[in-house]
């Protein structure tokens, strides 16, 4: 969206928010993070809020009712002590539609710092582990009935190998020789797996979008867990693997001390073994590899980072146990 379009969008949403919530915007600051959706920090005569516009093209991929349900669950999480923004409601709705058809939410602004991918400290990771454990327990406390199917339907290894073969064939036909090594890497990594690798997954209600841009930190702890839009019934392991690869992978190396700190925090409320963590990382790769390693490139920095994570996982699927168990000092307690 151009600068002019962005300004016009802001003016439209500002007017809508002031009318619905009976406040006056005194100052606004664009927030440059996330992917495609636009956000502004609003300082008003009734406090500081964040307004979020949902990108129309991106929303075509989601069921509107599912998004609305996820946002109501965000407020449920807030009421149950999870550090997440409280969404403002109007006529019982948390997802609002402007007179021009723009979908948006308004929530209380939460202070905290974004961190760069792979740079979380051990203190931050222990705090994150503790809060994600509590979040999973709030999601799965019985107020939401389980679904009969998870969002991610696992393809068989044979089906996934056939997919990569088809992509490689397309590259051959179109003479995309420069792309073939990336797809060959994914195929070779897939061939190291067996369908039994995913036999003991844990279905449950999950956040499904836990990466660094959706987390705010102080120096030593988590301040906010953001963006519940994709929250749904899926495999708990997907949350765990996505957190670890996003916060702990830097310059081709996984920060094992940070991983252990996350596990320590998560174990305050839930069980988490080395075997489950390895499966979690494999599952994130298995689901996301076809998204981020594709013939049509994704634009922007987040997809570039996601692709780096997927390629690292593809290269290291068989070494995850050695990587996670590496002793960097005699003072580190090895995961069991």
PyMOL commands that set and color helices and strands:
alter all, ss='L'
color gray80, all
select helices_A, chain A and resi 3-21+56-59+64-79+122-139+157-174+177-190+195-198+212-214+236-248+256-266+274-292+301-325
alter helices_A, ss='H'
color red, helices_A
select strands_A, chain A and resi 25-31+38-44+47-53+96-97+103-108+203-206+215-217+222-225+232-235+249-250+253-254
alter strands_A, ss='S'
color yellow, strands_A
deselect
rebuild
show_as cartoon
